Amino acid sequence: MRVLLPTPLAGYTAHRREVQAEGATLDELLRDLDSRHPGIRFRIVDEQDAIRPHIKIFVNRILAPSIRLALAPADEVLVVAALSGG
């Protein structure tokens, strides 16, 4: 399925902001994404398998509550990283 990534994570994907990954749940999709682009999952999910506070994940434009969310093959996943600075 189609996964859209923010610019800060594109360094893990050879600077591509749109990639493909597979999975029946968001967790499986993130694990598949990490197998294709090592290190990216840790930037999205913490050690307790929770979505990091500065990351939001949308599936078909609806905010995903957790990585346990079920997915369908035609879903589109959008990962958004919060901006900060001063």
N, C-alpha and C positions, 0 to 999 in steps of 0.2 A: 504494500500500500504506500501511498504518497505521504512523506514526512517533510514538513517545512521547518527549517531551523533558523534561529536568529544568527546574526553575524558573529557574535562572540563564540558560538560553537562551530562555525564553519571551518575553523582551523583543524578540526578533527576529521573533516570530510573532504579534504583537498579543495577547500573554499567553495564547495557546492552548498547552496542553501536549500536545495530540494534533493532528497534522496529516497531510496526505497527500503522498506523493511517489512517483515512479516510477523504475525503473531495473533493468537486468538484473544489475548488480553493486552492491555497497555504494558504490563510487566514483560510479557513475552516479546512484544515489539521492541521495547528498550533493550532487552538482552540480545535480540537479533541485531539491532542497530549497533550495539557495542561489539558484537563479533565481527561486524563489517568495518567498524570505525572505532578501534580500541580506545578506551578512556572516556568516551562521550557519556556513557550512562552515569558515571560518578559525578559528572557536572550537572546532571538533571535530578538524580535520586540520591538521598543520603544513605548512611550505614543502616538505618532502620527501615529502609525501603519506602520512605516517604518522599514525596515530591519536595524538592528544596524550596524554602520560603520565597526566594526571588525568581522562581520559575513557575509559569502557568502553562498548562497543557490543555489544548482545546481539541476535541474530537468532533468533526463536523460543526465547528463554531460553538460548541457547548463545552463549558469548563469541566474538565475531568476531575472528579473528587479524589481519586486515588489511582494507583497503578493497577488495581484489581479490576478496573473497568473492562468489560467485554468489548471486543472489536469485531467488525465485519470486514471482509476483504475490500469492499469499496469505500471504506472510511478514509477520511483525510485527517491527519494529525498535524497540529500546529504547535510548536514549542515556542514560547515567548519568554524572554529574559527581561526582568525589570532594569531600568536604567537608574543609575545613581551618580552622584557627584556633587560638587559644590561650587 
